[in-house]
Amino acid sequence: MSKDKNPRRVADNEAMAKTRMLRTSPQKLNLVAQLIRGKKVDKALTDLTFSKKRIAQDVKKCLQSAIANAENNHNLDVDELIVAEAWVGKNLTMKRGRPRARGRFGKIMKPFAEITIKVRQVEEQA
């Protein structure tokens, strides 16, 4: 009388990884996500390694986690993986402030973001 197992959220030839609470704005994170969408994973890792964006190292960790999930949990071939999707979401925003002239208060917003990367195995065309 147990519950049914949850169905997979991704297809049989896909794997996914998600990183939350990245200390950057979603707009800046999306610039790095655009850099890797649709590329083979080895090319995407190379691009992230040599990117000048600070947040690229955290995106690289997330991509490596997705690759490890594909290899270990779903038995997919790493050489045939591509970055199928990479999407960015908003997370919390810390509100800080600073005193300004004439008794006013300057708002300082410190946004956080999250990224989800989905990798897919595709067969090579001859």
Salt bridges, closest charged atoms under 4 A:
ASP12 OD1 - ARG8 NH1 3.71
GLU14 OE1 - LYS118 NZ 3.95
GLU14 OE2 - ARG120 NH2 2.60
ASP47 OD2 - LYS39 NZ 2.40
ASP47 OD1 - LYS43 NZ 3.10
GLU85 OE2 - LYS118 NZ 3.89
GLU114 OE2 - LYS18 NZ 3.47
GLU114 OE1 - ARG20 NE 3.98
GLU124 OE2 - LYS40 NZ 3.16
